Amino acid sequence: MKILISTDAMNWFHEEMEAVKGDTIRFFARYGGSSPLHEGFSLGVTKDTPFEPAVTYKKEDILFFIEETDEWYFDGHDLYVELDSTRDELSYEYKKA
């Protein structure tokens, strides 16, 4: 399992989350919404400190991670983070690892 983040999505993190070098950003399963992987759950994103990361990805000196407790949500898929430019928000694609 891996995380990949597009350049446009990185710009979104800088602008909308005010992410700077040294920040750590977590992707996590949250109750509510839906995703192609799980009905009733969606993907959340927040600045957080890693505790037991299952997956990490560093880009522009910002660490993105998924905790072991949220690994179930991805069900063996890689996470691709893009920017939906028409809605100016992140979009997620899950591809079988």
Order of alpha helices (4+ residues) and beta strands (2+ residues): beta-alpha-beta-beta-beta-beta-alpha-beta-beta
